[in-house]
Amino acid sequence: MSFFPLACSINCHHCVSAKECLQCKGDLVLQFGECLPLCSNQHYVDGVSRQCTGNACEPCDLKCTTCSNLNKCTSCNVPLLLNNGECVDDCGTGQYADYEALKCKSCSSGCAFCLSFDECFLCKDGYQLHNSTCFQLCPENYFEDSVFRICKRSFGTPSLIINNNMLVHPGSSMLITNSVFNMSHIDSEKLYVIVRNLPQNSHLQTMTNRAEKIMLKPGDNFTSKQLEDGWVFFKHFDGMPILGDLTLKISDGHKSSNDIVLPTQIISKFPPQIQQIDYIVISEESLIIIDPSILFVEDKDNIADVTLNFIQGPCLGKLLLMPNETEVSTITYEEYAKSQLAFKSLKTTAVYEDGFIVQAFDGFNSRVTDVKLIILPKYSDDLVIVRNKSFYFEPGETFG
């Protein structure tokens, strides 16, 4: 019996049959018994098997279209995306999906999430978004919003404009609206009001969309939207005077206005009371303090709102505000209670009976009284008769 050499295909070096090669020639690779220039999709050339059996093709991971080895894809099956040799369905932070190339590509510097290299929509910590790009420092005329990681346009310092006094009925709540004050700013819808100080015997509150009350304290704030929607209220405690000021300022998150006092006044149920309880006797060219021991002033519900207005002044002297001795026509009750009202007499050669007319006004009601003065020459021996102090007793009481 004679044997003839087995005829392999032209590209095959060793074979089992003409259709089943075992080892290929040159740089050709072996796949399913055939010698090919490249492995078909989802197969790669295994370097180990190339040394042992020639260029043999091994299967890739099932997610790969092509690969360089079992653990490294070079392209992926649709709709998966190539990301560092892996086929994934989500590129993750700092990358975006290029569905034409089926690859994950890097966002621009500082960007956490983007639609393309030039279209960032959320920056990493320490960066702020401006025109789809992330900056560590915002451009000129912009400021950092660290909550939303964006650069906001600065439109200058906002201002608070007082329109009217806030008039509150005793013991009641008042809705604060734009009729009381306005906020001046080009972006007024995004302003918030900071509470700087609250007067005693009152509170400021906002309401949630569930009608829950939130009591505000100094340092708290409410938004311009809450003010516009009617969710900000001021409440006075009945029977008690308002002491101190309601002080506010507004901010756009970058710049703030100066502190502004919102004038608050209780609508008085009781008129003020004013009465001279002791005569004023003073030497010429002298100064005397007029205090509550001489001139009694009272208001049961809003004493802090009371002013003393001098309707007619003295003839032989001046009414002064201490300690600067400034001539006055009106003083507040607070100034009066601190003994800052004084009378300074002029020179006279004889006993002179003088006086002035003063009005106590609480913003709604008023009372007027005349205050008597007697001015003496410095070296006068004249006797002066003045009225005694007033006294009061109940019907049926005995005085003696």
Protein Blocks (a to p, Z undefined) as FASTA:
>chain_A
ZZddddddfkbmbdfblklcfbdghjbcceehiacfbdcehiacdfklmmmnopaddddd
fkbmbdfbfklcfbdcdfbdceehiacfbebghiacdfklopacdddehiabdfbfklcf
bdcehiaceehiacfbdcehiacdfknopacddebjaddddfbdcdddehiacdddfklp
ccddfklmlgccddfbdcehiacddddfkopacdddehiacdfklmmnopaccdddehia
cedjddddddehlaccdddddddddddfbdcddddfbdcdddehiacdddfklmccddfk
lmmlpccddfbacfbbcddddfklpacfbdcfklmmnopaccdddddfbdcddddddddd
ehjaccddddddddddfkbcbdcddddddddddehiacZZ
